[in-house]
Amino acid sequence: MFATIVIVLINIIIYIFFAAKAPSPLTISEFSPAMALTLETLKEGELSRLITNFFFHFDLPHLGYNMLFLLIFGSRCEEIFGTRRFLLIYFVSGIFSSLSIFFYPPGSSLAGASGAIFGLLGSVLVAQRTLYAHGFATSLLYGMVFFIIAVTTGFMAHLLGLIMGFVLGYVFTYGEESHDE
């Protein structure tokens, strides 16, 4: 769970850094041009934003609920897969979800850890598929329920993160009986 806590702390520290400069600590969206991912920043060659955007959150509630779910799903993912695979799932899912910027209108900004978190969720659901009555189908159903709940924000980012999590979870557990610890 160490890596999960470190990532949560990094997100909080980044938020505090920008909140200290903001007119209101409740929102830091005015700094999104410096941190968020846009199609324009990618065209300008700022490939680092494919990663940095999921360490930036527009406002305090955005940070809060993402960190809560990161603690829940991240700690379980890290427990199941170990720290190295957890980090791989987090970053690959996050980058894959960042590519959803191509599905949004020009000028859209993408930020937040939720795409990476959906990747963690997907990998955990797949790893625990034997716990469910209908295995993988039930895992997909649970993943889609969480996806639908969060559909109002970052639809494509969430979907791409979830898909990548399913794929990585399957790759890492292929041939194993279960992870029902």
Phi and psi in degrees as a GROMACS rama.xvg file:
@    title "Ramachandran Plot"
@    xaxis  label "Phi"
@    yaxis  label "Psi"
@TYPE xy
-59.1322  -47.7628  PHE-2
-64.597  -37.3403  ALA-3
-59.3487  -47.5477  THR-4
-64.5732  -39.4146  ILE-5
-61.6486  -44.3637  VAL-6
-64.7986  -41.1274  ILE-7
-59.8902  -46.7513  VAL-8
-63.382  -39.3907  LEU-9
-60.7905  -45.065  ILE-10
-60.6218  -43.2646  ASN-11
-65.9647  -43.4357  ILE-12
-62.3024  -43.1906  ILE-13
-62.395  -42.5566  ILE-14
-62.1447  -46.6533  TYR-15
-60.7041  -40.7861  ILE-16
-55.1319  -49.0825  PHE-17
-76.4156  -34.1501  PHE-18
-63.6313  -32.8759  ALA-19
-65.1688  -23.4405  ALA-20
-99.6269  -9.67371  LYS-21
-85.108  153.107  ALA-22
-60.3277  -34.0018  PRO-23
-132.535  132.518  SER-24
-70.6954  -7.26416  PRO-25
-78.947  -20.1905  LEU-26
-142.887  138.888  THR-27
-127.12  21.5215  ILE-28
-60.3453  -22.4019  SER-29
-65.9406  -14.0401  GLU-30
-95.0658  2.6948  PHE-31
-59.8986  -32.5842  SER-32
-59.0235  -25.3131  PRO-33
-86.7068  -21.7753  ALA-34
-125.577  -34.2881  MET-35
-72.2029  160.161  ALA-36
-94.6811  131.9  LEU-37
-130.566  162.235  THR-38
-61.2319  -35.9349  LEU-39
-64.9396  -41.768  GLU-40
-66.166  -33.6623  THR-41
-66.7578  -43.067  LEU-42
-62.7367  -27.9754  LYS-43
-82.3927  0.61293  GLU-44
89.1044  11.6414  GLY-45
-83.241  68.8509  GLU-46
-65.7746  -23.4452  LEU-47
-61.5829  -23.3094  SER-48
-68.2846  -16.8306  ARG-49
-61.7545  -22.554  LEU-50
-108.458  -47.2242  ILE-51
-61.4997  -26.2326  THR-52
-64.7844  -27.9013  ASN-53
-89.322  14.6556  PHE-54
-113.257  5.62091  PHE-55
-119.493  133.549  PHE-56
-126.039  139.043  HIS-57
-66.2343  -35.4779  PHE-58
-151.513  174.35  ASP-59
-62.1063  -44.8449  LEU-60
-61.0527  -38.4448  PRO-61
-58.6632  -47.0159  HIS-62
-63.4293  -45.6317  LEU-63
-60.2817  -52.4666  GLY-64
-71.4032  -32.636  TYR-65
-65.6819  -40.231  ASN-66
-70.4598  -33.9281  MET-67
-61.6083  -49.6074  LEU-68
-70.2039  -30.6709  PHE-69
-64.0513  -42.5122  LEU-70
-62.7154  -42.7676  LEU-71
-66.8227  -58.8323  ILE-72
-79.7685  -32.7867  PHE-73
-65.7937  -44.1514  GLY-74
-64.3935  -39.3692  SER-75
-68.4461  -41.3277  ARG-76
-62.7911  -44.806  CYS-77
-65.0105  -36.8461  GLU-78
-64.4567  -43.3196  GLU-79
-73.1314  -48.0301  ILE-80
-100.397  -13.6  PHE-81
87.8142  165.019  GLY-82
-64.007  -45.5639  THR-83
-62.8755  -46.6028  ARG-84
-70.4214  -35.4661  ARG-85
-56.4831  -50.0664  PHE-86
-62.4394  -39.597  LEU-87
-62.7461  -46.5412  LEU-88
-60.8333  -45.1016  ILE-89
-60.528  -51.1135  TYR-90
-74.7154  -40.122  PHE-91
-66.9057  -43.1902  VAL-92
-63.3976  -40.7411  SER-93
-63.3926  -44.5797  GLY-94
-65.9016  -44.0246  ILE-95
-60.3187  -42.0876  PHE-96
-67.6883  -31.2945  SER-97
-62.9775  -30.5801  SER-98
-66.4511  -10.9356  LEU-99
-64.6934  -12.6268  SER-100
-55.9783  -26.2719  ILE-101
-70.1517  -15.2053  PHE-102
-94.3894  -6.67148  PHE-103
-101.065  157.344  TYR-104
-63.2753  150.986  PRO-105
-53.5901  141.697  PRO-106
93.0275  -10.7488  GLY-107
-69.9682  146.598  SER-108
-114.014  138.077  SER-109
-118.099  127.137  LEU-110
-155.933  156.436  ALA-111
111.776  157.528  GLY-112
-88.8253  0.210697  ALA-113
-62.8091  -35.1034  SER-114
-62.6861  -43.6975  GLY-115
-65.3913  -38.2814  ALA-116
-66.471  -39.7925  ILE-117
-62.1813  -32.6364  PHE-118
-63.6679  -42.1489  GLY-119
-62.3769  -45.3037  LEU-120
-57.5683  -49.2777  LEU-121
-58.9859  -43.0188  GLY-122
-66.705  -38.2773  SER-123
-66.8376  -43.5817  VAL-124
-60.9224  -41.3282  LEU-125
-68.3265  -42.5244  VAL-126
-62.5768  -30.3821  ALA-127
-101.258  18.1528  GLN-128
-58.2485  -27.8728  ARG-129
-75.4733  -9.07554  THR-130
-77.149  -18.8519  LEU-131
-98.0793  148.878  TYR-132
-54.4814  -39.9746  ALA-133
-115.584  28.5115  HIS-134
53.5397  -121.694  GLY-135
-62.082  -38.2632  PHE-136
-60.7495  -40.5605  ALA-137
-68.5988  -38.1014  THR-138
-58.3512  -45.8569  SER-139
-60.9715  -42.5139  LEU-140
-60.5486  -48.1387  LEU-141
-60.2803  -43.1484  TYR-142
-60.2047  -41.8318  GLY-143
-68.903  -33.6004  MET-144
-61.6941  -48.5892  VAL-145
-62.0434  -39.1712  PHE-146
-61.8239  -46.2807  PHE-147
-64.3038  -38.9424  ILE-148
-58.3067  -37.1877  ILE-149
-100.308  17.6044  ALA-150
-67.8003  -20.0624  VAL-151
-70.8329  -19.2308  THR-152
-129.142  134.434  THR-153
57.7995  41.9933  GLY-154
-46.7814  -57.3253  PHE-155
-70.0785  -36.3356  MET-156
-62.4805  -43.9871  ALA-157
-63.92  -44.9011  HIS-158
-63.047  -46.3644  LEU-159
-65.9551  -38.7987  LEU-160
-62.4862  -44.4777  GLY-161
-62.2453  -45.0292  LEU-162
-60.3385  -46.5265  ILE-163
-63.8179  -37.746  MET-164
-62.3505  -42.9396  GLY-165
-58.7573  -46.9025  PHE-166
-62.2428  -49.9886  VAL-167
-66.5519  -39.8621  LEU-168
-59.543  -41.1111  GLY-169
-67.3728  -45.7467  TYR-170
-58.8184  -44.1091  VAL-171
-74.8702  -18.06  PHE-172
-114.479  2.99732  THR-173
-56.0483  126.162  TYR-174
87.6808  -6.24583  GLY-175
-90.4321  150.663  GLU-176
-68.3536  -58.9347  GLU-177
-167.527  167.387  SER-178
-128.234  65.8627  HIS-179
-107.886  34.8518  ASP-180
